[in-house]
Amino acid sequence: MMREAKGSSGRSQHGVTLPEMLVVLAIAGMFLLIAVPAGVNYVRSARIRTAADVFVKDLQASRYVAVTMRQPRTVSLGSTPPAASYQFIDVKGNTHVVDLPVGVTVETATNFPVTFTVLGALQGAPATATVMGRLTPTRSHVYTVTVGATGKVSYVVDRNAP
C-alpha cells in the first residue's frame, strides 16, 4: 500500500512503510522455508534416477556390443556391494570405469559380474542389482535392476523405501 506524505516543499512523496516491508519479507521467508528443502530433495532424486538410468543403459549397451561385435561383454562392479562404481568394455575395446554420484551405491548384487554372449543372452543365472540413494535419513529411492536369462535388462523403482 503506497502512502502519500507531504514534504516540506508541499510535494507528495510515495513509499512503503516499515510494517509493509516486514510482511513482504516474512512471506518471502516462508516460501524459502518450503522451497529450499524441496529443491534439495529434487536434486538428490534426480541424481539417483540418473545414476540408475545410466547403469541400465550401460548394461543394455554391453549386450548390444556383444551381439554386434560377436564377442562376449562383461559388466562388473568396482568392489563388493555396496559398490560405488562399475566397469565395462566398450565397442572399441576400451575399459570404462563409471563412478556413481556421491550418496548413490549398488547396495546388493546377485550373480554379478554379468556376461552377455554373442547372441545377447546372459551367460549364467539371471542377475539382480539394487541401486540406492538416500533422500533423507528415513527415505530412499531404490532401483532394482534385473538382467534376465535372455539378456533383457529392466528395472523397477521404489521411491518410498526406508
Number of C-alpha atoms within 10 A of each C-alpha: 8 10 10 12 12 10 9 7 6 8 9 11 11 11 10 11 11 8 9 12 10 11 11 10 12 12 11 11 12 10 11 12 11 10 11 11 11 12 11 12 14 13 13 22 18 12 18 26 20 14 22 26 16 13 22 18 14 19 26 19 17 25 28 19 22 24 18 13 12 13 16 20 27 21 21 17 21 17 11 13 16 17 18 20 19 19 18 23 20 16 16 8 9 9 11 12 15 17 15 21 15 11 13 24 23 27 17 16 20 14 13 18 15 25 23 27 22 19 16 24 20 23 17 14 13 18 19 20 21 22 28 26 27 19 21 11 7 9 13 19 22 25 23 20 23 20 23 16 16 14 23 15 17 16 16 11 16 12 15 11 14 13
